[in-house]
Amino acid sequence: MLCCLPTNPILSVFVLPVYVACRVLLKNTSYDIPFLGGFKNSIKTLLCIFLLGGGLSIVNIFLIIGDATFNFNYVLQYFLSALGIGIYEEVLFRLFYFALCIYILKDKKMNKIETILSYLIMVLPHVLLHPGIDLISIVGLSLLFGLPFALMQRKLNLISAMGSHALVDFIRFIVFGG
């Protein structure tokens, strides 16, 4: 998490305590989200990052293509910014809100409605940050990007969501400029 310090020092200062607080809240619960989760998970994580993140990157390019012009370029700043975005948003939005849900539920087994609500809470705040979007865009972005990142985090680990999210942003920066 400290590797993102150069791109946004203020967010970097906030992300670490939020991550630690989430780890404390989720530790010893039935809903703990591992950071990586062992060697076997590292292979799944890499596949998830490159296959799902790569697929979502292509979808993202097609969604943006009408509103932006191509500006193929690469600078190290794109990589660092994308990595920072993936880390900040996955910790400050999805992990934090999920830990809050588990704290409120006091680690009881979630029923279907609570599970759906927890996913909505993990997805909607991030999507609603994007300015000037309508209801169709909110639903579309939630289903195309928010839900897959939330599922990766809940079903696999935090790194899979961070890496996939960072890859989507990194490819967008390379194709359309930062």
C-alpha positions, 0 to 999 in steps of 0.5 A: 500500500505504501507503493502508492504514496508517490501518486497520492500521499493523502489517500495513502495515509488514510488507506493503511489505517482503514485496511488495518481496521477492516482486518481487525473487524473481519479477523476471526469472523466467518467473512474474513477476506484474505489479502492473498491467501497462499500459493494456490490462491496466488495462481487463481489471483493472477488468472483472475487479474489478467483474464477478468481484468483484461476482459473488463479492460476491453469492455471499458475501452468499448464503453469509452470509445465514443466519448474520448479520442485515442491517445496511446501513450505509456508513462510510469505515472500511469502504472502508479496511478492505476495501482493507487486507484485499485488499492484505494478504491478496493480498500476504502469502498468495498472492503471498508463497507463490507467490514462495516456490514459484518460489524453491524450484523455481528458476524451472524450468517447473512440471509439472501436479502442481507447478502444482496444488500451487502453487495449493493453497499460494496458496489453503489458508493463507488459507482455513484462517485462518477459524476454525471451518470444516469440510472442506466449507467449506474446499473450498467457500471455496477453490474459490469465493474462493481459486482465483479470486483466485489465478487473477486474480493469476497470469493477469492481475495483482496489482491484479485480485486485490487489487481483487476481494478488497477489493470482496467484503469492502467489499460484505459490510461494507456489507450486514452491518456491519463 
